[in-house]
Amino acid sequence: MIVKLNLKVLVVLMLTLLPFTSQANDEQHHDTAQHEKSEHVAKKPHSEEEGFLEGVNTPEEITAYSEHHLADSHDFIFFSDEASNHHYGFSLPVILFENGLTVFMSSEFDHGEKVVEKNGQHYKLYHGKIYKTDAQGTIHYDEHHHPTNEKALDFSITKNVLSILVISIIMLLLFVSLANGYKNGPIPTGFARVLEPLVLFVRDEIARPNIGEKQYRKFMGFLLTVFFFIWITNLLGLTPLGINVTGNIAVTVCLALFTFFIVQFSANKDYWKHIFWMPGVPVPMKIVLAPIEVLGMFTKPFSLLIRLFANITAGHTVVMGLIALIYTGKAMLGTGGSIGVSLLLTLFINVIEILVAFLQAYIFTMLSSLFIGMAVEEHDHH
């Protein structure tokens, strides 16, 4: 029963995250606009800005490369040959809605070097975003050097969207395997033996204590889905694939909104009474506390999304900074010394990040169950 409910929640979660994630580059890529003010960077081709051609040697190139790793993209690049300017990976579908549906592969952009013409409209890929331009690919800027070109409605399958789809398939396979492991009896067989302790951990250590024995079962599907989705996503983010799904603010916003709406629609009358008319306090205090409690309804999911986003992004940034010691430490430690120190520190941080990957999944799930428990708690009336 728990597994069946979990699969339904997974499908809903995946369908909700995809359109948000495909358009989530806006704020994250705008953070790189200040680097364009430097003429040294502005005169370079786009691919060279990303650090593909001449290596990653200067602080500006290191920063640009780190931001490129953390940001979403319209292609999936495993690594690049700087000498030949050849990128090893695969392109992803670009899906635009502009006077109808326009679909083509991101390889037509040639990593931002070419302008694509479709249905009489020209498009240019610039810092991970697709802008409408003229045939020359002219980008116009405001006083803060932010692009002002119009953008089409973008529903592209980006790297993060593809990652979500792959993670969803992995979760479906895992939980189908878990369900099949119970067919022959109460003791699971095969890989289900690995998953069962984690499922029991979520049930016995998170759901039951925070929601209560009577009502925890109907929220288990959501809690299991969120826990495994965040955990697997965080683990894949530690690989060299450059996946940074939970470091995408749109994804954490969607996850937090799921918790928010579940809390509000599951809340009983005691929950709303404690928000709008706190029992047991004088009437003037009731009036003062009401807006504070209403504000608290929104600060709870906000804390969820910021905590997950900030911790994962910080972890990726630290790892990229330690890898950059290979270049920044050459003058002081030499090539061999800088590589050794960088690898040692990066390995140490990655071991810690494995713990953080589980910890962030646990914290998000635990706080979600706590907020749900506060909403469905039955109060004794004397």
Salt bridges, closest charged atoms under 4 A:
ASP26 OD1 - HIS30 NE2 3.46
ASP26 OD1 - LYS129 NZ 3.29
ASP26 OD1 - LYS151 NZ 3.45
GLU36 OE2 - HIS127 NE2 2.80
GLU36 OE1 - HIS145 NE2 3.80
GLU39 OE1 - LYS43 NZ 3.95
GLU49 OE1 - HIS127 NE2 3.42
GLU50 OE2 - HIS46 NE2 3.35
GLU50 OE1 - HIS68 ND1 3.30
GLU61 OE2 - LYS44 NZ 3.06
GLU67 OE2 - HIS35 NE2 3.53
ASP75 OD2 - HIS111 ND1 3.13
GLU98 OE2 - LYS132 NZ 2.70
GLU108 OE1 - LYS118 NZ 3.39
GLU143 OE2 - HIS144 NE2 3.92
GLU150 OE2 - LYS132 NZ 3.51
ASP154 OD2 - HIS74 NE2 3.19
ASP204 OD1 - ARG203 NE 2.83
ASP204 OD1 - ARG208 NH1 3.01
GLU213 OE2 - ARG208 NE 3.39
ASP270 OD1 - HIS381 NE2 3.21
